[in-house]
Amino acid sequence: MSQIGNASSPPATRTSKRAIIACKACNLRKVRCTVTLSGPPCANCSVSGVTYQLVSDTPSATEPSPSENRSSIAPRRKQRVVHISINDNQPNDPSPPQTDSGELAGDNGGNVCQVPTALADGRLESGSQSPEACRSIGERGLPTSAIFGSRRPSNSSYAAEDSSAYAEALEGRSGREDGCVPFYPGDQRGPAFVMDICEPRRSSKDNHFLVPMPSITSLLPEDINYLSTKGAFTLPPRHIREALIRCYFHYVNPFSPILDANDFLLDYEKGRISLLLLWSMFIAAASFIDHSMLTEDFYPSRTALKRAMYQRAKALYDADYEKDKITLIQSVFLMGHWYTSTDDRAGPWHWTGIAIGLSHTVGLHQLSHSSRPSWRRLWWSLYCREVWLSLGLGRPMRIALEDSDTAPLSTCDSDVLSPELIGEVSQKYMPGEQSHLFEMWLDQVRLTVALGNVLVKSYKSKGVKQSRADIERCELEIRSSHRTCPRSNNQSRVLASHIHQFKLYFEAAIIVLYRPYILDPPREVSAANQGQWRKLACQKTRTAASNASGAVNSMMAEDLIGLCHTITVIALIPLMQIHLFESTSLTPMAREMGKHNLALCMLAMDELRKSYLSANAAYKLFEAAINKIENATVQGDQRHSSPSPTKSRLSDGAVDGNIVGVWPDGYDLSTAGTIPDLWSPFPNMMLSDSATTNNDAWLDIQSMDRLWTFEELSGLDCSSV
């Protein structure tokens, strides 16, 4: 065990179990053999092109016990990995078992990658391997009991493997990082106080430690069969793998740099990487893969491909396959890029919550400047995603910065590729202009922190309303995050898409700041000045929405909509709300401008539906809202034979703490029952007694008349400015 940062002392001893079955080559090299996971030949023999020979490691009466051989066992790697062959040229690779799925061979006919012929419409759930293929190991003369062991591990053995971390942290024995995992005993409220009692004068109060990874018990036979049936051990063809990894580092990693690119690429090029992490990366990257590749390999759509990747990753997660918590946090964070439905039982909110909980267990919220940059990048990526999900779903954030002491990031925390990766490998997977992309992400983190403060202060259900000075401070914080974006005539499409998306996020934050105060003035604004304040709030939001629409228009003109990140779907919602609001204006120019910009955003959202199910839900919502407003306008014209507008004021009673009853001048009150349902990120605050609670009301159009009815608004004046 070591405190993080101390890696110079000799490693601590740790018991380890050898596999019962391994091939001869892996046994001689003392490396992990994958025969119990993938069947013969193992991945190492496939990569090396050596003849596969199986040997048994069953202890005999004269053989020393594992405890006596402890010193000869090589230390574990810090990740629980499966060797993955990335070399498609395997002359000695025997014929793989035949399956019901489509098979695509490598360049020279070796290392067959099994790819499902259809990944949707119910055929995906059975996995890419038939039951006959899963039984192929036994058919080759290797009994199942010989491969997996004949006895089920007792529950007590699992408990014994994971119970010593607190004691090892207290003993303070140093160890190197290989074979170790991070451990965080908590702050002084918990067991960490024992360390302060025993070592009151220790030089560092940092409670982050590295402890040996718990010994990993082999998966049970039924787990292996289940994962094999799900296709968890069957990777896509090589060219699709490489395309997905390239898409990941071009379009996902710049927005969420949670991986150490140098370590990942080194491990991947050597064929050693966590399967759970790899499938999770594929989920996030599948939104950007070229459609022609999917058509050629019988994947019907991007969403079908993402569904396939998600099912494999979830199967590995449910089987408790990954033991390294950092890798596990990275994986579940990326699994949150799969959107299921509005109930979100296993969607972005669910997986991000798991990642946040795991990050607290390893102390990512209490990292100092000397900690690994990749860990701090992981924490701030989690925070950014949590803020935007909170905005999009209208739910309270689960990360409070008051409880976090993780140091902020700087430009020196970016990835630095080793010399052996600079060149062909870097050009193959990594984008250019990496320094510009990382600086833009730092600006995005600062913007998201400012947006998080807005959500905490302006959208809470209890507490004191913001004053005008508070709002101005929040706006200054938002604007301080916006720096001059790099522009050049020869900039890449990757950088151009990131520039436009950042502008969209920035303007969306301004809208979110002022949106609650269009109908309800802030604290300490006199009655005489409330009208002027509402006019200011309307102007701020309309200007920001217009600027954001300009960024959307630029992305469409440059054919960059297909490169938008999942957060872009959420960022589009606030400006579409404002344009929808503008479309109800009694001023013809403002009304037509609102309709025009809303149609532009709908066109962009329609394009995003090809990659994101959440975009499909948002598109349907606004499509229904537009139709509802048009129908309400027609009904209003029929009810009022005299079209002359007059001054309008609602009653003084408040609907809730954020949106109360003074409608701005110059907007059509016949649509007032529709607009509020799309207004607040916390729509369940506005429910009437008869309404059904729905936390995802921005995705639900079934109860859009639950606020102000036409009867309540009859007889009120309305006029244009």
N, C-alpha and C positions, 0 to 999 in steps of 0.2 A: 504494500500500500504506500502511496505517496500523496503528499499534498501537491495539487496541480502546480506544475512549474518546476518541481524538483524531480529530475529524471536522471540524475547522475549516479545514484547509489545502486548497489547490486539488487537484483530482483528478489522478491519474497518467494518462498517456496509455496507450492500450491499443488494439491492432489489433482490428478487428471486420469481419466479413464481412456483406455485404448479401445478402438472398435473391435468387435468380435470378428467381423469380416472385413478384409481389405485386400486389394490386389498386391502382387509381389513388388511392383515398382514403387507404389506409395508406401508400402511397408519398409522398404529399404531406405527411401528418402525421408521417412518419418513425417509425412505430410498427410493431411486428411484425405481419405478416399471417399468418393461419392457413390460407390456402388450400391449402398443401402438406400440411396435417394433416387438415383437415375437408372440403376440396373447396369449390367455389364455391357460394354466396357465402361469404366469410369471416365469422367471428363479429363482427368490428367493423362490417361493413356491415349485418349482420342487426340488431345493436343500434341502430345509428344510423338505420336505415331509408333508406339512400342507395342509389342505383343502382350495381350492381356492374359494374366495368370492370377487365379484366385488363391489366396492362402487363408487359413483359419488361425485366429489368435486365441482360441479357446485354451485356457490355462490347464496344464497337466499337473500331476502330483509333484513332479520334480521341478516345476517351473516356479521361479520366485513370484511372490505376490506383487500386485501393482504398486503397493506402497514401497516395496524394496527397489523397484525400478523407477521411482519417481524422478530421480535426478537425470535420467536419460531421456525424458520426454521433452520435446521442444516446447517452448512457450507458445501459448495461444496468441492468435492475432486479436486485435482489439475489436474486430467485427466477426460475427458469426457468418461465415461465407460459404457459398457453394462454388466450386470451380466451374467456370462457364467457358466452353470452347468458343473462341471467336475466329478460329481458323477453319475455313470451309474446305480446305484441301487435306483430307485424311485418307491416305492410300490404304492404311491398314485397318480402317474402321469397318467392322463387320456390318452386314446388312441389319438395319433396325427392324423391329417388329412391325408388321403391316397393321394399319389402322383404318378406320372408316373415314378418316379426315383426309383432306388434300395434303400432298407431300411435295415440298419444293427442295430439290437437291442443291448443294453448293455449286460453285463454279465448275468444279471438275468431278462432280458426282458424289462427293463425300459429305459426311456429317449432315444427314438429312434433317431439315427443320420441318416439323409438322405444323401446318397452319390450317385452321378450320376453314372449310369452304363457305360457311355462313356463320356469322357471329350474332345474328339477331333472330327475332321471331321464334324464340324458344329453343332453337337448336344450340345455342351457346351454352346453356346451363349444363349440358352433359359433358362439357370439356372437349378438348381436342384429341383425346385418346379414347378408344373403345375399351370396354371391360376386358376383351380378349388381349388387347395390348398391355393392359395393366397386369395381366397374369403371365406375361411373356417371360418374366424372370423364372418362375417355376417351370415353365415349359422348356427352358434351356438347361434344366437339370439342377437348379439351385433351389432347394426347398425353402419355403418362406420362413420356417422356424430357424433354419440355419443362418439366414441373412439378418433377420431382425431380432433374434434371440427368442428363447422359448418362455421367458418369464416377464411379466409386467412389473415395472419398478414400483416399489411401495411408495405410498404418499409420504412416509417419513423421510425417504431419501431426498425428495424434493425440498423439504423444509430444511434439512441439514445443509444443503448446498448453498442456501441463500441467507443464513442466519448470522454470519460472522462479520459482516461489513462494519457494523458499529464498533465491535471490539478491535478490528484491524485499524480503523480510523483512530481509535483511542491509543493503541500501541504506537502509532506513528512510525511504523516500519516503512522505509522507502522502497520503492520498486520502480522499474522502468515502465514506460507506457505500453509496450507490446504486451498483449494479453490482459490489459487492465481496462476497466470501465469507470466512468465518473460516478462518484458517490457524494451525496450532500445530506448530512445529518440534520439539517435545519438550523434555525437561529437559536438564540438563548431561551426561547420559549419551550424548546423541546430537549431531546437528549444531548444536544451540543453543549448545554450548560455543564454537563459532567466533564467535558474536556477543559472548560475554563477552570473548574475546581482542581482538576489534576495537574493542569499546566497553566497556571495564572500568568506566567511570564513568557509564554511562547511568542516568538517574534512576529508571527502573522495571525490575525484573527480570521483569516479566510478559512471558511469551513468547507472548501471544496477539496476532495481527495480522489485519488485513483486507487481502486482496490482490484484485486484479481477477479476476472470474470468468473461467475459461478460455472462449475463444470456442467456441460450440456449433455443431458441424457438423450439418447437416440429417440427419434420419434417412434411412436407405436405403429405397428403394421397397418392398423385401420386408418391412422392419420396419413401414412404414406400413400395408401390406396386412394384415399379421398383427394389428396393434393394432386396425385397423378391423374385421377379422373377429371379434376378441374383444369388440368393442363398447366399447373403451376411450374412444372419442370420442363415444359416445351416452349422454347423461345421462338420469336418470329424469325424469318430469314435474315441473313446477315445484312443485306442492303436496307431492309426496313429498320433493323436495330440501329444501324449507323445513322439513318435519316432521323430517327426519333431522338437519338442522343444529340445530334447536331441541332435539331429544333429546340431541344431542351435548353442548351447553352446559348442559343440565339434569342429565344423569345420568353423563356420561363425564368432562367437563372438571373438575368439582369433585373427583373422585378422582385425576385426573392432569392438572393444569393446564399442559400442555406448549405450548399455543398462546398467542400474544399476541392475545387476543380483539379488541382494538381494531383492530390491523392486519388481522386476518383479515376482520372484518366490513366494514371500509372497502373492502378489495380485492374481497370477494364482491359487495357492493352495486354496485361499478363493473364487475363482470363479469371480474375479473382474479384468477385463483387457480391454483395448481398442481393439475393433474388428478390426479396421484398422491396428493397430500395429500387432495384431496376424496374420492376413492374410499376411501382408508384411513379417513377420518373416518366415512364411511358404514358401513364394516364394524363399527366399534365402536358406532355409534348404532343399527344395525339391531336390536339386542337389545331396544330399548325402543319401537320404533314400534308404533302401534296395529294390531291384527290386522285391523280393518275396512278400513284403507287397503290392506293387502296383498290382501285378497279382492277389493276393487273393481278393482284393477289387475292381477289375474291372477297375483300372486305367491302360491304355495301356502303358504309358511310363512316365519317369520323366518330359519330356517337356510338356506332356499333363497335368500332375498334376500342374506344374508351371503355365501353361496357365490358368487353372481353378482358382488357387489362385490369379493370377494377375487380372483377370476379376472381381473378387469379391472386391479386394482391390481398384481397379480403380473406381468401382461403388461407393464405400464409399467415396473415395476422391472427385469424381465429385459432390456428393451430399452435400459436405461441412459438412461431418459428424463429423470430429474431430476438436475441437476448441483449444486444448492445442498445442501450436506451437512446443514445444520440442518433444512431441509425434508425431506431424505431420512431423517434420524434420526427426526423426528416421524412420518413415514409408516410406516416399518418397525416402530416402536413400536406404532402402531395396528393394523398388519397382524397383530401378535401376538395380537389379540383373536379371531382365527379359529382354532378348534381343529380339527385334522384327525383324528388317531387316536393310539393309544398309542405308535406308533413315532416320532411327532413329528419327521418329517423336514422338515416345513415348517409347524410349529405355533408356539405361543407361545415355547417355549424357543429355537427356531431364530431367530425374528425378533428376540426380545429380545437374543440374543447378537450379532446383526448390529448392532443399535442401540448396544449397549455398545461394540463395537469401533469403530464410526464416531465415537462420542462421545469416545473416547480420541484419535482422530486429530485432532480439532479442539480438544482440551484442555478438555472440559467438566468433567473431574475436577480441574481446577486453576484455578477461577474465583474471583476476589476479590469483595469486597463491591461494588465499583464496576462489576462486569460487569452485563450485561443481566439483569434479574430473570427474564425468560422462559427464558433459557438455564439459569439455576440451577434454576428449576422443572423444566425438562426433565431435568436430571441427577438431581435427587432423586426425580422420578417414575420414572426408570429404576431407581434403587436400590430403591425400594419394590416395584416389580413383580418385580425379581430376587429379593428376599428371599422374597416369597410364592410365587413359582414354585419356588424352592429347597425351601421347606417342602412344597409340594404334590406335587412330583415326586421328592423325595428325592435331590437332586443338589447338589453343592457350589456355592457362590456364585462368580460370576465377577467380582464387584466387591469389593475389599478397601478398607475405609475408611482403612486405614493408608497407602494409596497415593493417597488423595484429599485435596485441600486446598481443595475448593470450600466457600465460606462458607455457613453455615446461613441459613435463610430467616426472615423476620419478616413481620409484618402489612403493612408498607409495601411488600412485594414483590408484592402482589396486582395484578390488572389494573385499570387506570383508563381508563374509556371517555372518548373525546373528546366535546366538546359536541354535535357533529353526529350522534353515535350515541345520545345520551341522549334518550329519547322513544320514538318509534314503533319504530325498529330494535331498541333495547334490550328493549322489552317483547315484541317479536316473537320474539327468540331467547334472551335471557338470563333466568336465574331471578332471583327476588327473594331477599332475605336473602343477598346475595353475600358480605358481610363475615363472617357466621356460617359460611358454607360454607368459606371460605378458612381461617378459624381452626380449623375442624375438620380440614381437611387438614393443617395444621401439626401438630396433635396426632397425626394419623395418621403423619406422617413420624417424629416422635419415638418413637411406639410401634414403628414398623417398624425403626428403628435399634436399639432395645432388643431386638426379636425377632431381628434379625440377629446381635447379640452372643450371644444364647442359642444360635442354630444353630452359630455358629463355635466356641463353648466347650463346649457340652454334646453335640453330635452329630458331632464329628470322629472319624475312625477311629483317629487316633493322638494321643498327648499325655497330659497329666496330667488325671485326673478332677477335676471341680469339687468344691470343699469346700462345707460348709454355709454359710460366710460368703459365698462367691462366689454361691451361689444366692440368698441373701437380698439381696445387692446387685443382682442381675439383677431380682429381683421389685420392689425399690424403684424401679429405673429404669423398669420397665413401668408401675407405678402412678403415677409422677410425670407420665406422659404423659396420664393420664385426668383431664380437667377437667370441671367441671359443664357438662353439655350444655344449651344453651338450650332451654327448654320454654315453650310458650304455647298457649293455647286456639285461636288462629287461625294457627298455623304452617302452612306449606305442606307438601304431600305430599313435595316434594323434600327439604326440610330434615328432615322426620320420618323418611324412609327412610335418610338419611345418619346420623342419630343412632342408630337401631337397628343399622345395620350397623357403626358404630364400636364399639358395645358388644359386638357379636359378635366383632369382631377383637380387642378388648382381652381378653375372656375366653379366646379361643383361644390368645393368647400366654401366658397363665398356665398353661393346660393343657400347652402345648408345653414350658414351663419345667420343670414337675414330672413330666411323664409318664415320662421315663427312670428316675426314682428310685422309682417304685412297686415295681419288682422289684429294683433295685440301689441300695443306699444310697450317698450321696456319700462323698468322701474324708474321712478323719479322724473317722468315726463309729464308735464302739466297737461290739463285737458285742452288748453288753448293751443298747445304745440303737437297734440297727437296726430292731427291731420297732416301736418308737415312731416312728421316722422314716418307715417305710413307711406307718404309719397316718396320719401328717401329710400325706404326699404324696398318698395316696388321698383324704383329706378335701379338700385344696386342689383337686385336679382335679375331684372330684365337685361341689363348690360352684361352681367356674367353669363346668362343663358345665351345671349347673342354671340359672345366671344367663344363660348364652348361649341356652339353650332358651327362657327367658323373653323374650329379645329376638326370637327367631324367632316365638314365639307372638304377640307384639305386632304384628310385621309382617304375619302372616297375618290377625289380627283387623282390622287397618287396611287390608287389601288392598294391601300394599306389596311383596309378594314379587316381583312382576313388575318392580320397579324396582331389583332387586339387581344389583350390579356383579359382574363375572366373578371377582374375588377372593373374593367371598362363598362361592362353591362350594368354594374351597380352605379357607376358614375354618370351614366346616361339618364338615370331615373330623375334626379333633381331638375335638370334642365328641361326634360320632357314635361315635368309637372308645370314648370313656369310657362312653357309654350302652350300647354293645354289651358292654363289660366288666361294667357293672352288671347287665346282664340274665343274667349267669351267677352272680350272688350266691346263696348259700344262704339269705340272709335274705329272707323273702317280700316285705316292703315294699320293700326296695332293689331286688329283682329286678323287681317289677311297675313301680316307678318308672322303672327303666332301660328296660323295654320300652315304656312309655308315651312317654317323651321321645324314644326312638329312632323310634317310629312318627310322632311329630310332625315330627322332622327329615326323615324319609323323605317325608312329605307335602310339605314345603317343597322338597326336592330334586326331587320329581316335577314340581312346578310350574316349577322352573328348567330342566327338560329341554326346555321349549318354546323356550328361547332359547339354551342352551349345550349343546354336545355333550359337554363334560367333565362336566356334571351327569348326563347320561345314563350315562356310564361309571361314575361314582361310585355312582349309584343301583343299577345292576346288580351292582356289587361288594358292597354292603351287603345287597342282597336275597339274593344267594347266601350271604353269611356268616350271615345270620339263619336261612336254611333249614338250613345246615350245623350250626349250633349246636343247633337244634331236633332234628335227626336224631341228633346226638351225644348229646343228653340222653336221648332215648328208648332208644338203644342202651346207654347207661350204666345206666339203670334196669333194663334186662333182664339185664345182666351181673351186677349186684349185687343179689342177693336180699335182703340185709340192708341197709336204707337208712340205718343209723345212721352219722352223720358222725364222723370222727375227725381228729386233728391231722394236717396235711399238711406235708411238707417235701420239696423236691426235693433232688437231690444238690448238693454244693458246686460242681460244675463249672459254668463260665460258658458261656453260649451265645455271647455276644460282649461287647464292652467296655461296652455300654449296657444290655442286658437279660440278666440272669444268673438263676441257678436258685433263687430263693426265691419261691414263689408266695404272695401275701397270704392271710391267713386269711379264711375265709368265702366263697370262690369255688369254683365247681364245676370240678374238675380234668379232668372228662371233655371239656371244651371247650378245654383248654389248647393243643391243636394248631391251633386256629383263630385265637385272639386275637392271638398274636404276629405273624401275617402282616399284621395291620392296625395294628400298634403303632407302629412307628418310621418317621419320614420317610426313613430310609435302609434299606429292607427288604433290599437285596442284601447287607448285612452279615451277615445271619442264615442264609445259604444253607448247606445241607449239601453234602457232597462230590458227591452225585448230583443236586443241584438245578441247574436252568438259570438262568444269570445273567439278571436282568431288572431294569433300573433303574426301571421303572415298575410295580413289583410291587403297589403300592396300587391299580392299575387292572387287575390280573391275578389271577384266582381259580383258575388252573389247577393251582397247586402249593401248596395251602393246608395240606397235611399234612407239610410238610418239616421241622418242628421237633420237637415232643414228641409221640410216638406214644402210643397207649393202652397198648401193652406196656411202655413205659418208666415209665408212671405207675401200673401195677398194683401193688397191695400197699402204696401210700402212704396215710398217714392224711389225712383232710380233715375239718374241723369248721367250724362257723360261730361267729362272735363272739357 
